[in-house]
Amino acid sequence: MKTNIVVEWLDGVFWFVLETVVLLVCLPLALVARYTPKKFDVGLGPEALINNIYHKLALQRQGYTVETFASATNFITSRYDHILPLGGNEVSFLAGMVRLFWFACSRYRVLYIYLNGGALRDSRFIWRLEPLLYRIARTRTVVMPYGGDVMVFTRGKNLQLNHAMTVDYPDYHRRKARVEGQIDLWTRYADHVVSGCDWVDYMYHWDTLMIAHFSVDTERLGALVTPKDETLPISAEHPLRLLHAPNHQAVKGTAHIRRAVRELAEEGVPVVLDLIEFSPNEVVLAAIDRADVVVDQIVIGWYALFSIESMALATPAICYLRPDLERLYVDAGLLGEGEVPLISATPHTIKETLRRLALSDRATLAALGRRSQDYVRAHHSLESVGRVFARINRSIDVFAGSGAAS
């Protein structure tokens, strides 16, 4: 044990020295960036999240010049404007971090990042100084959550979710101090903070509250919809086809969903489950279009991009909605009473929810699908989310078309 402590301490000293060198390089770069004309209004990155691609389109609809950039890619998509990977060994990793920092602060007037930080988010120590460096560079920051960047188990109200997280991410608890530090840092020093979804459980301040900041191209997704035969009865020959796409099974409640479908099938209820994992976005969209109903998640308590894409494709979706969160957004004036067209279910109610749907008809499901599309157009279209982002930008003196690329 003593050896491990010594090794860990020496490793910490080693990285502290290396990151001090990085800081000494980034400081003058920030000063140079301060007087460098920014080429674009907005940069979205470097977290490799597909919603950045949608957010780019939303901001462009408002007249902003926008780029996406990422330090890595994943199976979902690689359609970012710039991919700037960090290196594999210590020297190239830190050099990549410096390059990423210079790219971000010299190129964009405002960065849209997440609460785990921007270009220096993978550092061990100097991440605490990243907001200061952006201030020096005259680069504004808008921060928003995506999930794991804000989850602090001691703050959450959902014990089932806490348990699911320990199953899917057994080492996540070791990040508690870091995550709390990130929340405090960016809440205090970002130019604008956005919250929404169930993330409000973990945050204590926001400048803008949204139902969820996710946007989708409703026109493009609407064009992908294949009309279904609404007169076709749900039967053994044509069972209710469900789609579930969990990249994290415990968090999504996959075991409960599988058990419910299996038990219903044993009882003769006409229902089948298609399950896909770790698939590219285009594959997921095609699977949504084939399904009668999407089963998103029954643990977390609010919806995110998968449910939104399903609704945009006119496919009804099951997703647990916590009543207290729904009440928050209704009382905040962001939602109408009973407006969310999602079918709410929990591990306790999922079986009977599926039974009820299997005993309904496709015309009823189609009507819910059309209502779902209307909801997404109202709250998650490129236009609706873009208007919110444009208002945020104006509040921090970033106006459309002020970048050199315009």
Long-range contacts (C-beta under 8 A, 24 or more apart in sequence): 12-124, 15-124, 15-125, 16-124, 16-125, 18-90, 18-94, 19-94, 19-123, 19-124, 19-125, 19-126, 20-126, 21-94, 22-94, 22-97, 22-98, 22-123, 22-126, 23-126, 23-129, 25-98, 26-98, 26-101, 26-102, 26-120, 26-126, 26-133, 27-133, 27-136, 29-98, 29-101, 29-102, 29-105, 29-106, 29-137, 30-105, 30-133, 30-134, 30-136, 30-137, 31-136, 31-137, 32-106, 33-102, 33-105, 33-106, 33-136, 33-137, 33-138, 33-139, 34-136, 34-137, 34-138, 36-106, 37-404, 38-106, 38-107, 38-108, 38-109, 38-139, 38-403, 38-404, 39-65, 39-107, 39-108, 39-403, 39-404, 39-405, 40-65, 40-66, 40-67, 40-107, 40-108, 40-109, 40-403, 40-404, 40-405, 41-65, 41-66, 41-108, 41-109, 41-110, 41-393, 41-398, 41-399, 41-400, 41-401, 41-402, 41-403, 41-406, 42-66, 42-67, 42-108, 42-109, 42-110, 42-111, 42-112, 42-393, 42-398, 43-67, 43-68, 43-69, 43-104, 43-107, 43-108, 43-110, 43-111, 43-112, 44-68, 44-69, 44-111, 44-112, 45-69, 45-70, 45-71, 45-80, 45-82, 45-104, 45-111, 45-113, 45-118, 46-70, 46-71, 46-84, 46-100, 46-104, 46-113, 46-118, 46-119, 46-121, 47-113, 47-114, 47-116, 47-121, 47-146, 48-72, 48-73, 48-74, 48-76, 48-80, 49-114, 49-146, 50-76, 50-77, 50-281, 50-305, 51-146, 51-213, 51-214, 51-215, 51-305, 52-80, 52-112, 53-77, 53-79, 53-80, 54-214, 54-215, 54-216, 54-217, 54-382, 54-385, 55-112, 55-213, 55-215, 55-385, 55-389, 56-81, 57-215, 57-217, 57-382, 57-386, 58-215, 58-382, 58-383, 58-385, 58-386, 58-389, 59-386, 59-389, 59-390, 60-386, 61-382, 61-383, 61-386, 62-386, 62-387, 62-389, 62-390, 62-400, 63-390, 63-400, 63-401, 64-390, 64-393, 64-400, 64-401, 64-403, 65-401, 65-403, 65-405, 65-406, 67-107, 67-108, 69-103, 69-104, 71-96, 71-100, 71-119, 71-122, 75-278, 75-279, 75-280, 76-280, 76-281, 77-280, 77-281, 86-122, 93-122, 97-122, 97-123, 101-133, 104-139, 105-133, 105-134, 105-137, 105-139, 106-137, 108-139, 108-403, 109-139, 109-140, 109-398, 109-402, 109-403, 110-139, 110-140, 110-141, 110-142, 110-191, 110-393, 110-396, 110-398, 111-139, 111-140, 111-141, 111-142, 112-142, 112-144, 112-389, 113-141, 113-142, 113-143, 114-143, 114-144, 114-145, 114-146, 114-149, 115-143, 115-144, 115-145, 115-149, 115-150, 115-182, 115-183, 115-186, 116-148, 116-149, 116-179, 116-182, 117-182, 117-185, 117-186, 127-182, 127-185, 128-181, 128-185, 130-185, 131-185, 131-186, 131-188, 131-189, 131-190, 132-189, 135-189, 140-191, 140-192, 140-396, 140-397, 140-398, 141-186, 141-189, 141-190, 141-191, 141-192, 142-190, 142-191, 142-192, 142-193, 142-194, 142-389, 142-392, 142-393, 142-396, 143-186, 143-190, 143-192, 143-193, 143-194, 144-193, 144-194, 144-195, 144-196, 144-213, 145-194, 145-195, 145-196, 145-197, 145-199, 145-202, 145-203, 147-199, 147-304, 148-172, 149-179, 149-182, 150-179, 150-182, 150-183, 150-199, 150-202, 150-203, 151-179, 151-202, 152-176, 152-179, 152-180, 152-183, 152-202, 155-201, 155-202, 156-201, 156-202, 157-201, 157-324, 158-198, 158-201, 158-299, 158-300, 158-301, 158-322, 160-299, 160-347, 161-198, 161-251, 161-299, 161-300, 161-301, 163-250, 164-250, 164-251, 164-253, 164-299, 165-250, 165-251, 167-250, 168-248, 168-249, 168-250, 168-251, 169-248, 191-396, 192-392, 192-395, 192-396, 194-392, 197-302, 197-303, 197-304, 197-325, 198-300, 198-301, 198-302, 198-322, 198-325, 200-325, 200-328, 207-392, 207-395, 208-388, 208-391, 208-392, 209-329, 209-332, 209-334, 210-334, 210-385, 210-388, 211-329, 211-334, 211-335, 211-379, 212-302, 212-303, 212-304, 212-308, 212-380, 213-385, 213-388, 214-304, 214-305, 214-308, 214-380, 214-385, 215-380, 215-381, 215-382, 215-384, 215-385, 215-386, 216-305, 216-308, 216-309, 216-312, 216-376, 216-380, 216-381, 216-382, 217-382, 218-312, 218-373, 218-376, 218-377, 218-380, 218-381, 218-382, 221-285, 221-309, 221-312, 221-313, 222-312, 222-313, 222-314, 222-373, 224-285, 224-286, 224-289, 224-313, 225-289, 225-313, 225-314, 226-289, 226-290, 228-292, 228-362, 228-366, 229-362, 230-361, 230-362, 230-363, 230-366, 231-362, 231-363, 232-362, 233-361, 233-362, 234-270, 234-292, 234-358, 234-359, 234-360, 234-361, 234-362, 235-270, 236-268, 236-270, 238-270, 239-270, 239-271, 239-272, 239-358, 240-270, 240-271, 240-272, 240-292, 240-293, 240-354, 240-357, 240-358, 241-272, 241-274, 241-290, 241-291, 241-292, 241-293, 242-271, 242-272, 242-273, 242-274, 242-291, 242-292, 242-293, 242-294, 242-295, 242-354, 243-273, 243-274, 243-275, 243-276, 243-287, 243-288, 243-290, 243-291, 243-293, 243-294, 243-295, 243-315, 244-273, 244-274, 244-275, 244-276, 244-294, 244-295, 244-296, 245-275, 245-276, 245-277, 245-279, 245-284, 245-287, 245-294, 245-306, 246-275, 246-277, 246-297, 247-277, 247-278, 250-299, 251-297, 251-299, 251-300, 252-296, 252-297, 252-298, 252-299, 252-300, 253-297, 253-298, 253-299, 253-320, 253-347, 253-350, 256-298, 256-347, 256-350, 257-295, 257-298, 257-350, 259-351, 260-350, 260-351, 260-354, 261-354, 263-351, 264-351, 264-354, 264-355, 264-358, 269-354, 269-355, 269-358, 269-359, 270-358, 271-354, 271-357, 271-358, 284-309, 285-309, 285-313, 288-313, 288-315, 289-313, 289-315, 291-315, 292-316, 292-362, 292-365, 293-317, 293-318, 293-343, 293-357, 293-365, 294-318, 295-350, 295-354, 298-345, 298-346, 298-347, 298-350, 299-346, 299-347, 301-325, 303-340, 303-342, 307-342, 308-376, 308-380, 310-372, 311-341, 311-342, 311-369, 311-372, 311-373, 311-375, 311-376, 312-372, 312-373, 312-376, 312-380, 314-366, 314-369, 314-370, 314-372, 314-373, 315-369, 315-372, 316-341, 316-343, 316-365, 316-368, 316-369, 316-372, 317-342, 317-343, 317-372, 318-342, 318-343, 318-344, 318-345, 318-350, 318-353, 318-354, 319-343, 319-344, 319-345, 320-344, 320-345, 320-346, 339-375, 340-375, 341-368, 341-371, 341-372, 341-375, 342-372, 343-368
